[in-house]
Amino acid sequence: MAQVNNTFQMSDTVSKVIGKHTIKTGFQYTWYKIKQNPDLVANGTFSFFGSGSQSTGNGFADFLLGLPDFYSQQSSPAFYESAADGGAFAQDSWRIRPNVSINYGLRWDYITPWAEKHNQITTFVQGVQSTTFPGAPVGYLVPGDPLPNGGRVRPAIGLSPSDNFSPRLGIAYSPNFSDGLLGKLAGGPGKTSIRAGAGRFFTAVEGLTIAYPTGNPPYGLTYTSPESPVMATPFVGALTGTNFIQQFPVNVPPYNVSPTNPDTNIDWSRYTPISGAGSVFRGNKTPYTMSANLTIERQLGSNMLLSVGYTGSLSRHLLAVHSVSPGNPALCLSLSRPQDVAPGTLTCGPFGENLVYTRADGTIVKGTRSPYPNTVGTDAVYQNMGNANYNSLQASLKRTTGPLTLLGSYTYGKSMDWASSIQEQVNPFDFRKEYAISAFDLKHNFVFSYNYELPFEKLLHVSNRLTQGWAISGVTRFSTGLPVTFQSFGDNALVQVQNNGVNSVSIDLPDYNPSLGPLSINHDPRTNPLAFNTRLLSPNALGTFGTSSRRFFYGPGINNYDMALHKVTRLTESTSLEFRFETFNTFNHAQFDGAGAVDGNRDDTQTFGHILKSQPGRVSQVALKLSF
């Protein structure tokens, strides 16, 4: 993608000390302008997931036989995108006593969603016909289109709330007890500090909310075949023989179209069913996080510091993705048997949500999707409705003794969310259904670092450039692995929400049956490649989403050592030469951690549950650095 960014920013801060108060106030404003020339898949791509209507069940075998699951092709002109965020704040740092201070303040944020200069983005509003493009599918709108409430679709589609106020509070206290039990616990004046803070923090809207919707029909096209295609003729369906319209190249409407200057010349049959057209939800609000922390630090002796604390957060209105018009599983199941349909006509099954069926009594069913008509396919909505939370206990101990510095830290935490990224869709019928531990969660994480200045001067009783400046340092880490994420490319749920312009993964999950035995999580895969007992997880039953959680246990963890030998040689008063010899994964221990290390895709019949990836082995490097 060729992209030109321009950012304009101004800010100012004023502070004044009045007695025990330090008062600050200020503002900032940032305006983003982007010209984007998408470098899309203009020549098209075939996908082989081993789950389509003509699949053998093995993606590689399908590739060799020329039996693709999907065909995708894209076309898009240049876009001119912009957004802005501004804020103002006032705060006071009040030193109540020498050992007590309070910091409190209030911030106001005004954050606009991303807009496109020529309104080349889309949204969905049920039951409303576009007046800019009268031939568009019902509910498919662009900025400027009238709404039933008398308003219009906003240029940025989403909301720009003016009530984004964020209170902040921080307290620092150092007990000065010197006698009794409290004195022993605090260690005396100046030996202990207690800090607590809480606040609300708004964040700017992700640029992806404009990057994906630009290029939707009629301003471009992301074509995804409604059914598995014939490889030699990708616009012909392999199941029904339907000859779908070849829409490329796309003729983009002029920039001046509007409700008062509508474009009635577009042949919308070239685009329907519209698939892969991600759109912005018009009720989107600004994402924010409420966080709090409490930390106690205690000096132990003259050279040791202990810190123990809690950190937690609640996030609201996070960006998530869901299908705008999923298939109706019950409707498809009612058309899934030969006796349910007219003789010689199609039965409903996976990936058949946009096909036309004839019931045994002659009733025509134009697809199984709702609430939008059959002219809408696998389209996504970007909606700020996701929730997440994080809680953790954090502890560290630091000791400095002459030339030796030691630091150990430990975190016991848990992060949970509805979706860890927009690559994970939420269930369109129940947004909370996929609530689980986050894809990036690390339950236990221990890190130990050290630095020791080697005493060659004392050992050799010589002080010169050869004996000075030597040191050895390192970082050792032990942690649990990342959670195993279950997913599927299939459509047993009969909703077909994948290939929506964002991702190719469905919301199907396996059926989990713990009565079949223990999960048997394997944390040492060097002898057994299976990370868990796969017998407990089977493909979800037709018309269901699966009984397993998206994530509920962790994969292999980390056991790693990094070490370095370094020397600093002073050449002159202002010039020095540093030599470093570093090794990463010093003991060449196999590390099977990382995202995607365990195959959680139930469609991968040969490798499901296997540990497929590992981190690099030992890496060594030598470096010289001249400072002057």
C-alpha positions as CSV (number, residue, x, y, z in Angstrom):
1,M,0.0,0.0,0.0
2,A,1.4,3.4,-1.0
3,Q,0.5,5.9,1.7
4,V,1.2,9.6,2.3
5,N,0.8,10.8,5.9
6,N,0.5,14.4,7.1
7,T,0.1,15.2,10.8
8,F,-0.5,18.6,12.2
9,Q,-0.2,19.1,15.9
10,M,-0.2,22.0,18.4
11,S,-0.1,21.9,22.2
12,D,0.8,24.0,25.2
13,T,1.1,23.6,28.9
14,V,1.2,26.2,31.7
15,S,2.3,25.5,35.3
16,K,2.4,27.6,38.4
17,V,3.5,26.9,42.0
18,I,1.2,28.4,44.7
19,G,2.4,27.4,48.1
20,K,2.1,23.7,48.5
21,H,0.2,23.4,45.1
22,T,1.7,22.9,41.7
23,I,-1.1,23.6,39.2
24,K,-0.8,22.7,35.5
25,T,-3.2,23.2,32.7
26,G,-2.9,22.6,29.0
27,F,-4.3,21.4,25.7
28,Q,-3.3,19.5,22.6
29,Y,-4.8,19.1,19.1
30,T,-3.7,16.7,16.4
31,W,-5.1,16.5,12.9
32,Y,-4.3,13.5,10.7
33,K,-4.5,13.5,6.9
34,I,-3.7,10.4,4.8
35,K,-3.7,9.7,1.1
36,Q,-4.0,6.0,0.6
37,N,-3.4,4.2,-2.7
38,P,-4.3,0.6,-1.9
39,D,-2.1,-2.1,-3.3
40,L,-4.7,-4.8,-3.4
41,V,-4.9,-8.4,-4.7
42,A,-5.9,-7.2,-8.2
43,N,-5.1,-10.6,-9.9
44,G,-7.1,-12.6,-7.3
45,T,-6.3,-15.4,-4.9
46,F,-7.6,-18.9,-4.4
47,S,-8.0,-20.3,-0.8
48,F,-7.6,-23.9,0.1
49,F,-8.7,-24.6,3.6
50,G,-10.0,-28.1,3.1
51,S,-13.5,-27.2,4.1
52,G,-15.4,-26.1,1.0
53,S,-18.3,-27.8,-0.8
54,Q,-15.9,-29.6,-3.2
55,S,-13.1,-30.3,-0.7
56,T,-11.4,-33.6,-0.1
57,G,-11.0,-32.5,3.6
58,N,-7.3,-31.8,3.0
59,G,-6.2,-28.3,1.9
60,F,-3.0,-29.4,0.2
61,A,-4.7,-32.2,-1.6
62,D,-7.4,-29.7,-2.8
63,F,-4.6,-27.5,-4.1
64,L,-3.0,-30.3,-6.1
65,L,-6.5,-31.2,-7.5
66,G,-7.5,-27.6,-8.3
67,L,-10.4,-27.6,-5.9
68,P,-10.4,-24.2,-4.1
69,D,-12.8,-23.3,-1.3
70,F,-12.9,-19.6,-2.2
71,Y,-11.8,-17.1,-4.8
72,S,-11.1,-13.5,-3.8
73,Q,-10.2,-10.4,-5.9
74,Q,-10.0,-6.7,-5.0
75,S,-10.0,-3.3,-6.7
76,S,-9.9,0.1,-5.1
77,P,-9.1,3.7,-6.1
78,A,-7.2,6.3,-4.0
79,F,-8.7,7.5,-0.7
80,Y,-8.3,10.7,1.3
81,E,-8.8,10.0,5.0
82,S,-8.7,12.3,8.0
83,A,-9.3,12.3,11.7
84,A,-8.6,14.6,14.7
85,D,-8.3,14.4,18.4
86,G,-8.0,17.1,20.9
87,G,-7.9,17.4,24.7
88,A,-7.6,19.8,27.6
89,F,-6.6,19.1,31.2
90,A,-6.1,20.7,34.5
91,Q,-4.4,19.1,37.5
92,D,-3.0,20.0,40.9
93,S,-0.2,18.4,42.8
94,W,-0.8,19.1,46.5
95,R,2.0,18.4,48.9
96,I,-0.1,18.2,52.1
97,R,2.8,17.2,54.3
98,P,6.4,16.3,53.7
99,N,5.4,12.6,53.5
100,V,2.0,13.0,51.9
101,S,1.1,14.3,48.4
102,I,-2.0,14.1,46.3
103,N,-2.3,14.6,42.5
104,Y,-5.8,15.1,41.1
105,G,-7.1,16.4,37.8
106,L,-9.6,16.2,35.1
107,R,-9.1,15.7,31.3
108,W,-11.5,16.3,28.5
109,D,-11.0,14.5,25.2
110,Y,-12.8,15.2,21.9
111,I,-11.9,12.4,19.4
112,T,-13.4,12.2,15.9
113,P,-13.7,8.9,14.0
114,W,-12.0,8.6,10.6
115,A,-13.8,10.1,7.6
116,E,-13.1,10.0,3.9
117,K,-13.0,13.3,2.0
118,H,-15.4,12.1,-0.8
119,N,-17.6,9.9,1.4
120,Q,-16.3,6.7,-0.1
121,I,-17.2,4.6,3.0
122,T,-20.3,2.6,3.9
123,T,-22.5,1.6,6.8
124,F,-25.6,-0.6,7.3
125,V,-28.9,0.7,8.7
126,Q,-31.7,-1.8,8.6
127,G,-34.7,-1.0,6.3
128,V,-33.4,2.2,4.9
129,Q,-32.8,2.8,1.2
130,S,-29.9,4.9,0.0
131,T,-30.9,8.0,-1.9
132,T,-27.3,8.6,-3.1
133,F,-27.4,5.2,-4.8
134,P,-31.1,4.3,-5.2
135,G,-30.2,0.9,-6.7
136,A,-28.1,-0.3,-3.7
137,P,-29.3,-3.1,-1.5
138,V,-31.7,-2.0,1.2
139,G,-29.8,-0.9,4.3
140,Y,-26.5,-0.3,2.5
141,L,-25.8,3.5,3.0
142,V,-23.1,6.1,2.5
143,P,-22.4,9.4,4.3
144,G,-25.1,11.9,3.5
145,D,-27.9,9.5,3.1
146,P,-31.1,10.5,5.1
147,L,-32.1,8.5,8.2
148,P,-35.6,7.8,9.5
149,N,-35.1,10.1,12.5
150,G,-34.6,13.1,10.2
151,G,-30.8,13.0,10.4
152,R,-28.2,11.9,8.0
153,V,-25.3,9.4,8.0
154,R,-22.4,11.4,9.3
155,P,-19.2,11.9,7.2
156,A,-17.3,9.8,9.8
157,I,-20.3,7.6,10.4
158,G,-19.5,7.0,14.1
159,L,-20.1,9.4,17.0
160,S,-17.9,12.2,18.3
161,P,-19.1,12.4,22.0
162,S,-18.4,15.7,23.7
163,D,-18.7,14.3,27.2
164,N,-15.5,12.3,27.4
165,F,-14.3,13.5,30.8
166,S,-11.6,11.6,32.6
167,P,-10.9,12.2,36.3
168,R,-7.5,11.2,37.6
169,L,-6.3,10.7,41.2
170,G,-2.9,9.8,42.7
171,I,-1.7,9.5,46.3
172,A,1.8,9.0,47.6
173,Y,2.5,8.4,51.3
174,S,5.6,7.6,53.2
175,P,5.0,6.5,56.8
176,N,7.2,8.1,59.3
177,F,6.6,5.7,62.2
178,S,9.7,4.9,64.2
179,D,8.5,3.0,67.2
180,G,6.3,0.1,68.0
181,L,4.8,-2.5,65.5
182,L,4.1,0.1,62.8
183,G,7.7,1.3,63.1
184,K,9.0,-2.2,62.6
185,L,6.7,-2.8,59.6
186,A,7.6,0.5,58.0
187,G,11.3,0.3,58.8
188,G,11.4,3.8,60.1
189,P,11.0,7.2,58.4
190,G,11.7,7.2,54.7
191,K,12.0,3.4,54.4
192,T,8.5,2.7,53.0
193,S,6.3,4.4,50.4
194,I,2.7,3.7,49.4
195,R,1.4,4.8,46.1
196,A,-2.1,4.5,44.7
197,G,-3.7,5.9,41.5
198,A,-6.8,5.6,39.4
199,G,-8.1,7.2,36.3
200,R,-10.1,7.0,33.1
201,F,-8.2,7.1,29.8
202,F,-9.8,7.6,26.3
203,T,-8.0,6.4,23.2
204,A,-8.1,7.5,19.6
205,V,-10.2,5.4,17.2
206,E,-8.1,2.9,15.2
207,G,-7.2,3.8,11.7
208,L,-8.4,0.3,10.6
209,T,-11.9,1.6,10.9
210,I,-11.3,3.6,7.7
211,A,-8.7,1.4,6.0
212,Y,-11.0,-1.5,5.6
213,P,-14.3,0.2,4.6
214,T,-12.7,2.3,1.9
215,G,-13.0,0.3,-1.3
216,N,-16.5,-1.1,-0.7
217,P,-18.9,-1.1,-3.6
218,P,-19.4,1.0,-5.6
219,Y,-16.1,2.7,-4.8
220,G,-14.2,-0.5,-5.2
221,L,-14.8,-4.2,-4.6
222,T,-13.6,-7.1,-2.5
223,Y,-15.1,-10.0,-4.3
224,T,-15.4,-13.3,-2.5
225,S,-17.0,-16.2,-4.4
226,P,-20.5,-17.0,-3.0
227,E,-19.7,-20.7,-3.4
228,S,-16.6,-22.8,-4.1
229,P,-15.5,-21.9,-7.6
230,V,-14.2,-23.7,-10.7
231,M,-10.5,-23.0,-10.7
232,A,-10.2,-22.5,-14.4
233,T,-13.2,-20.1,-14.4
234,P,-13.3,-18.6,-10.9
235,F,-16.5,-16.7,-11.5
236,V,-18.4,-19.9,-12.0
237,G,-19.7,-21.8,-9.0
238,A,-18.6,-25.4,-8.8
239,L,-21.7,-26.6,-6.9
240,T,-24.5,-25.0,-8.9
241,G,-22.8,-24.0,-12.1
242,T,-23.9,-20.4,-11.5
243,N,-22.1,-17.9,-13.7
244,F,-21.4,-15.0,-11.4
245,I,-20.8,-11.6,-12.9
246,Q,-17.2,-10.7,-13.6
247,Q,-17.1,-7.2,-12.0
248,F,-13.5,-6.1,-12.8
249,P,-12.3,-3.5,-13.5
250,V,-14.5,-1.5,-11.2
251,N,-15.9,1.9,-12.6
252,V,-15.8,4.2,-9.6
253,P,-18.7,6.8,-9.4
254,P,-17.7,10.5,-9.6
255,Y,-16.9,12.4,-6.4
256,N,-19.9,14.7,-6.5
257,V,-22.6,12.1,-6.1
258,S,-25.0,12.9,-3.2
259,P,-28.7,12.6,-2.2
260,T,-29.4,15.7,-4.4
261,N,-27.2,14.3,-7.2
262,P,-27.8,10.6,-7.1
263,D,-26.1,8.0,-9.3
264,T,-28.8,5.8,-10.9
265,N,-26.5,4.3,-13.6
266,I,-24.7,1.7,-11.4
267,D,-25.6,-1.9,-12.2
268,W,-25.7,-3.3,-8.7
269,S,-26.1,-6.8,-9.9
270,R,-22.4,-6.6,-10.6
271,Y,-21.7,-6.4,-6.9
272,T,-24.4,-8.5,-5.2
273,P,-24.4,-10.4,-3.1
274,I,-22.0,-7.8,-1.5
275,S,-19.3,-9.7,0.4
276,G,-16.2,-8.6,2.1
277,A,-17.5,-5.1,2.6
278,G,-16.6,-4.2,6.2
279,S,-18.5,-1.2,7.4
280,V,-18.5,1.2,10.4
281,F,-21.3,1.0,13.0
282,R,-23.0,4.5,13.1
283,G,-23.4,4.3,16.9
284,N,-19.7,3.9,17.7
285,K,-18.4,5.6,20.8
286,T,-14.9,6.4,22.0
287,P,-13.0,3.5,23.5
288,Y,-11.7,4.0,27.1
289,T,-10.0,2.2,29.9
290,M,-10.5,2.6,33.7
291,S,-7.3,1.6,35.5
292,A,-6.1,1.5,39.1
293,N,-3.0,0.5,40.9
294,L,-1.6,0.2,44.4
295,T,2.1,-0.2,45.1
296,I,4.0,-0.6,48.4
297,E,7.8,-0.3,48.3
298,R,10.0,-1.2,51.3
299,Q,13.7,-0.6,51.7
300,L,15.3,-3.7,53.3
301,G,18.7,-2.9,54.7
302,S,20.9,-0.5,52.9
303,N,21.0,-2.1,49.5
304,M,17.7,-3.9,48.8
305,L,14.3,-2.7,47.7
306,L,11.1,-4.7,47.7
307,S,8.1,-3.7,45.7
308,V,4.6,-5.3,45.7
309,G,1.6,-4.0,43.9
310,Y,-1.7,-4.6,42.2
311,T,-2.7,-3.3,38.8
312,G,-6.1,-3.7,37.2
313,S,-8.1,-2.2,34.4
314,L,-11.5,-2.4,32.8
315,S,-11.8,-1.5,29.1
316,R,-15.1,-0.5,27.4
317,H,-16.2,0.3,23.8
318,L,-13.3,-1.6,22.3
319,L,-13.3,-2.2,18.6
320,A,-14.7,-5.6,17.6
321,V,-16.0,-7.2,14.5
322,H,-19.2,-9.2,13.8
323,S,-21.3,-10.2,10.9
324,V,-23.9,-7.7,9.7
325,S,-26.2,-10.4,8.3
326,P,-25.4,-13.9,9.4
327,G,-27.1,-17.0,8.2
328,N,-30.0,-18.5,10.2
329,P,-28.9,-22.0,11.3
330,A,-32.5,-23.1,12.0
331,L,-33.7,-22.0,8.6
332,C,-30.8,-23.8,6.9
333,L,-31.5,-27.0,8.9
334,S,-35.1,-26.9,7.8
335,L,-33.8,-27.1,4.2
336,S,-31.0,-29.5,4.7
337,R,-32.7,-32.9,3.8
338,P,-33.8,-34.0,0.4
339,Q,-37.4,-34.4,1.6
340,D,-37.4,-30.7,2.8
341,V,-36.9,-29.3,-0.8
342,A,-38.4,-29.8,-4.2
343,P,-37.1,-32.8,-6.1
344,G,-33.8,-32.1,-7.9
345,T,-33.2,-28.8,-6.1
346,L,-30.4,-27.8,-3.7
347,T,-30.4,-28.7,0.0
348,C,-28.9,-26.2,2.4
349,G,-25.6,-26.8,4.1
350,P,-22.3,-25.1,5.0
351,F,-21.5,-22.0,2.8
352,G,-24.9,-22.0,1.2
353,E,-26.3,-19.0,3.0
354,N,-26.7,-16.9,-0.2
355,L,-28.1,-19.6,-2.4
356,V,-31.8,-19.9,-3.4
357,Y,-33.8,-22.9,-2.2
358,T,-37.2,-24.3,-3.1
359,R,-39.2,-26.0,-0.3
360,A,-41.2,-29.2,-1.0
361,D,-44.4,-27.1,-1.2
362,G,-42.8,-24.8,-3.8
363,T,-42.0,-21.9,-1.5
364,I,-38.9,-20.0,-2.6
365,V,-36.4,-19.2,0.1
366,K,-33.9,-16.5,-1.1
367,G,-31.0,-17.4,1.1
368,T,-30.9,-17.9,4.9
369,R,-29.3,-14.6,6.0
370,S,-31.0,-12.0,8.1
371,P,-31.9,-9.2,8.8
372,Y,-30.6,-7.9,5.5
373,P,-31.8,-9.3,2.1
374,N,-30.0,-11.9,0.1
375,T,-28.1,-9.1,-1.8
376,V,-25.9,-8.9,1.3
377,G,-23.3,-11.6,2.0
378,T,-20.3,-12.1,4.3
379,D,-20.0,-8.4,5.4
380,A,-18.5,-7.3,8.7
381,V,-19.4,-4.4,11.0
382,Y,-16.7,-2.6,13.0
383,Q,-18.4,-1.8,16.3
384,N,-17.0,-0.3,19.4
385,M,-18.8,-2.6,21.9
386,G,-16.0,-5.0,23.1
387,N,-15.1,-5.3,26.8
388,A,-11.9,-6.5,28.5
389,N,-10.4,-6.6,31.9
390,Y,-7.0,-7.2,33.4
391,N,-5.9,-8.0,37.0
392,S,-2.4,-8.7,38.2
393,L,-0.1,-9.0,41.2
394,Q,3.3,-7.6,40.6
395,A,6.4,-8.0,42.8
396,S,10.0,-7.1,42.4
397,L,13.2,-7.2,44.5
398,K,16.3,-5.3,43.7
399,R,19.7,-5.6,45.4
400,T,22.9,-3.7,44.7
401,T,26.1,-4.8,46.4
402,G,29.2,-3.1,45.2
403,P,29.8,-4.3,41.6
404,L,26.8,-6.7,41.6
405,T,23.3,-5.6,40.7
406,L,20.4,-8.1,40.9
407,L,16.8,-7.6,39.9
408,G,14.0,-10.1,40.1
409,S,10.4,-9.4,39.1
410,Y,7.3,-11.6,39.0
411,T,3.8,-11.0,37.6
412,Y,0.7,-13.1,38.3
413,G,-2.0,-11.8,36.0
414,K,-5.0,-12.6,33.9
415,S,-6.5,-10.7,30.9
416,M,-9.9,-11.6,29.6
417,D,-11.8,-10.1,26.6
418,W,-14.6,-10.7,24.1
419,A,-12.0,-10.7,21.2
420,S,-8.3,-10.0,21.4
421,S,-8.2,-8.3,17.9
422,I,-10.4,-7.7,15.0
423,Q,-9.1,-10.9,13.5
424,E,-11.4,-12.6,16.0
425,Q,-15.1,-12.1,15.4
426,V,-17.6,-12.1,18.2
427,N,-20.8,-14.1,17.9
428,P,-23.3,-12.0,16.0
429,F,-26.2,-13.4,18.1
430,D,-24.5,-13.0,21.5
431,F,-21.5,-10.7,21.6
432,R,-20.5,-12.0,25.1
433,K,-20.4,-15.6,24.1
434,E,-16.8,-15.6,23.1
435,Y,-15.6,-14.1,26.5
436,A,-12.4,-15.9,27.4
437,I,-8.8,-15.4,28.4
438,S,-7.0,-13.1,26.0
439,A,-4.8,-14.4,23.2
440,F,-1.8,-12.5,24.7
441,D,-2.4,-13.5,28.3
442,L,0.6,-14.7,30.4
443,K,-0.5,-16.1,33.7
444,H,2.9,-16.4,35.3
445,N,5.9,-14.4,34.3
446,F,9.3,-14.3,36.2
447,V,12.2,-12.3,35.0
448,F,15.7,-12.2,36.7
449,S,18.4,-9.9,35.5
450,Y,21.9,-9.2,36.7
451,N,25.0,-7.2,36.0
452,Y,28.4,-8.0,37.6
453,E,31.5,-5.8,37.1
454,L,34.4,-8.2,36.8
455,P,37.2,-7.4,39.3
456,F,40.2,-8.0,37.0
457,E,41.9,-5.0,38.6
458,K,41.8,-6.6,42.0
459,L,42.7,-10.1,40.8
460,L,45.7,-9.0,38.7
461,H,46.6,-6.0,40.9
462,V,46.8,-4.0,37.7
463,S,44.7,-1.0,36.7
464,N,44.8,-0.1,33.0
465,R,42.7,-0.1,29.9
466,L,43.0,-3.9,29.6
467,T,41.7,-4.7,33.1
468,Q,39.1,-1.9,33.5
469,G,35.5,-1.9,32.3
470,W,34.7,-5.6,32.1
471,A,31.2,-6.8,33.1
472,I,28.9,-9.8,32.6
473,S,25.2,-9.4,32.5
474,G,22.1,-11.5,31.6
475,V,18.4,-11.9,31.6
476,T,16.7,-15.1,32.7
477,R,13.0,-15.6,32.0
478,F,10.5,-18.3,33.0
479,S,6.8,-17.9,32.1
480,T,3.8,-19.8,31.2
481,G,2.9,-20.0,27.5
482,L,0.2,-18.2,25.6
483,P,-3.3,-19.7,25.5
484,V,-4.2,-22.2,22.8
485,T,-6.8,-20.6,20.5
486,F,-9.4,-22.8,18.9
487,Q,-10.7,-21.8,15.5
488,S,-12.1,-23.2,12.2
489,F,-12.4,-22.2,8.6
490,G,-15.5,-24.3,8.3
491,D,-19.2,-23.4,8.5
492,N,-20.9,-26.1,10.5
493,A,-22.6,-23.3,12.4
494,L,-24.4,-22.4,9.1
495,V,-23.8,-18.7,9.5
496,Q,-20.8,-18.1,7.2
497,V,-19.3,-15.0,8.7
498,Q,-15.7,-15.5,7.4
499,N,-14.1,-13.9,4.3
500,N,-15.8,-10.6,5.4
501,G,-13.0,-8.3,4.3
502,V,-11.1,-8.7,7.6
503,N,-10.4,-12.3,8.2
504,S,-11.0,-15.8,6.8
505,V,-11.7,-17.5,10.2
506,S,-15.2,-18.5,11.2
507,I,-16.8,-18.5,14.6
508,D,-17.1,-22.2,14.7
509,L,-15.6,-23.8,17.8
510,P,-15.1,-27.5,18.6
511,D,-17.4,-29.5,20.9
512,Y,-15.6,-30.1,24.2
513,N,-16.4,-33.4,26.1
514,P,-14.3,-33.6,29.3
515,S,-16.0,-36.9,30.2
516,L,-13.7,-38.7,27.6
517,G,-10.7,-38.2,29.9
518,P,-8.2,-35.7,31.2
519,L,-7.0,-32.8,29.0
520,S,-3.4,-34.0,29.6
521,I,-1.7,-30.7,28.8
522,N,1.8,-31.4,27.6
523,H,4.4,-28.8,28.6
524,D,7.4,-30.8,27.3
525,P,6.7,-31.5,23.6
526,R,10.2,-32.7,22.7
527,T,9.1,-36.3,23.0
528,N,5.4,-35.9,22.2
529,P,4.2,-33.3,19.7
530,L,0.6,-33.3,21.0
531,A,0.0,-30.3,23.3
532,F,-3.2,-31.8,24.7
533,N,-5.6,-34.7,24.5
534,T,-7.3,-34.0,21.1
535,R,-9.9,-36.8,21.7
536,L,-11.8,-34.4,23.9
537,L,-12.5,-31.9,21.1
538,S,-14.5,-32.8,18.0
539,P,-16.0,-30.8,15.1
540,N,-19.1,-28.9,16.2
541,A,-22.5,-30.4,15.3
542,L,-24.2,-29.0,12.3
543,G,-26.2,-25.8,13.2
544,T,-24.3,-25.2,16.4
545,F,-21.4,-23.0,17.4
546,G,-19.6,-25.6,19.5
547,T,-19.4,-26.1,23.2
548,S,-15.7,-25.3,23.7
549,S,-14.5,-21.9,24.8
550,R,-12.2,-20.0,22.4
551,R,-9.4,-20.3,24.9
552,F,-9.3,-22.0,28.2
553,F,-5.8,-23.4,28.8
554,Y,-2.2,-22.5,28.0
555,G,0.5,-23.9,25.7
556,P,4.2,-24.5,26.4
557,G,6.0,-21.8,28.2
558,I,9.4,-20.1,28.2
559,N,12.6,-21.2,29.9
560,N,15.2,-18.9,28.5
561,Y,18.6,-17.4,29.3
562,D,20.3,-14.5,27.6
563,M,23.8,-13.5,28.5
564,A,26.4,-10.9,27.5
565,L,30.1,-10.1,28.1
566,H,31.0,-6.5,27.6
567,K,33.9,-4.1,28.1
568,V,34.0,-0.3,28.0
569,T,37.4,1.1,27.2
570,R,37.9,4.8,27.9
571,L,40.0,6.3,25.0
572,T,39.9,9.9,25.9
573,E,37.9,12.0,28.4
574,S,34.9,12.2,25.9
575,T,35.5,9.1,23.8
576,S,35.0,5.4,24.6
577,L,34.9,2.1,22.8
578,E,32.4,-0.6,23.9
579,F,32.8,-4.3,23.0
580,R,29.9,-6.7,23.4
581,F,29.6,-10.4,23.0
582,E,25.9,-11.5,23.4
583,T,24.1,-14.8,23.3
584,F,20.4,-15.2,23.1
585,N,18.9,-18.6,24.3
586,T,22.4,-19.2,25.6
587,F,21.9,-22.9,26.5
588,N,20.1,-23.6,23.2
589,H,16.9,-24.8,25.0
590,A,14.0,-25.6,22.8
591,Q,11.3,-22.9,23.2
592,F,7.9,-23.9,22.0
593,D,6.1,-20.7,23.0
594,G,4.6,-18.0,20.9
595,A,1.4,-17.2,19.0
596,G,0.3,-20.1,16.8
597,A,2.8,-22.5,18.3
598,V,-0.1,-25.0,18.9
599,D,-2.4,-25.7,16.0
600,G,-5.9,-25.1,17.4
601,N,-7.7,-25.3,14.0
602,R,-10.1,-28.3,14.2
603,D,-10.2,-28.5,10.4
604,D,-6.5,-29.5,10.3
605,T,-7.1,-33.2,10.7
606,Q,-3.5,-34.1,10.5
607,T,-1.9,-31.5,12.8
608,F,-4.7,-30.4,15.1
609,G,-3.4,-30.2,18.7
610,H,0.2,-30.5,17.5
611,I,3.0,-28.1,18.5
612,L,4.2,-26.9,15.1
613,K,6.6,-24.0,15.8
614,S,9.5,-23.1,18.1
615,Q,11.6,-20.0,18.8
616,P,15.0,-19.7,17.2
617,G,17.9,-21.7,18.8
618,R,21.0,-20.0,20.2
619,V,22.0,-16.8,18.5
620,S,25.3,-15.1,19.1
621,Q,26.5,-11.7,18.1
622,V,29.6,-9.5,18.5
623,A,29.4,-5.7,18.4
624,L,31.7,-2.7,18.7
625,K,30.3,0.8,19.6
626,L,32.3,4.0,19.5
627,S,30.9,6.9,21.6
628,F,32.2,10.4,21.2
